[in-house]
């Protein structure tokens, strides 16, 4: 395999995450959000992003967060959280991620 092909394959997960998140990583960023109270890795926003990109896209394609209003997310998150059996801490992280982009 050529070096450039290997580089693209190694970067693909990062490119995919940016695309799935709608390239909406600007703004407040995760550094302004406190770390998880459970001592897990990363901030609540980062954990929420991982859930959005991982769990939410397991069943359907990702939607750019900004395609929906806060009011719409207030309905979407509880419905989908129940459907995917997210724990309360995971729901809170998902809300933090969505809120960080709106």
Helices and strands as residue ranges (DSSP letters): H 3-20, G 30-32, H 44-54, G 56-58, G 65-67, H 70-83, H 88-101
